[in-house]
Amino acid sequence: QVQLVESGGGLVQPGGSLRLSCAASGLSFSIYAMRWYRQAPGKQREFVATITNDLSTHYANSMKGRFTISRDNAKNTVYLQMNSLKHEDTAVYYCNTNYYAEAYWGQGTKVTVSS
């Protein structure tokens, strides 16, 4: 059973930083691409970033230069370092992977950017 557990969200001031973590279990973590998505209040879930098994990364345009996705295969964990946070980054952030053509999601971690 694949499980994804996010952590690291919280309240941060504009311009601040947070690092989100997603711990995975139930799969051979190192061979799967991992992704972060987010869903702001009243909006659809949107793609944030992905990291492949060979450490290639891709970001949504609005996150380029501010967010960094990384992974630690020894810890079965994917990270999202978020810098220069803006009010519009307020959302629930979800970890995702596709395992045998089925999408798995974590429960999400809430990020609130507010002064």
Protein Blocks (a to p, Z undefined) as FASTA:
>chain_A
ZZdddehiacddehiacddddddehiafklpccddddddehiacddfbdcdfkopacddf
klgokaccdddfklopacdddehiafklgccddddddeehiacddebjaddddZZ
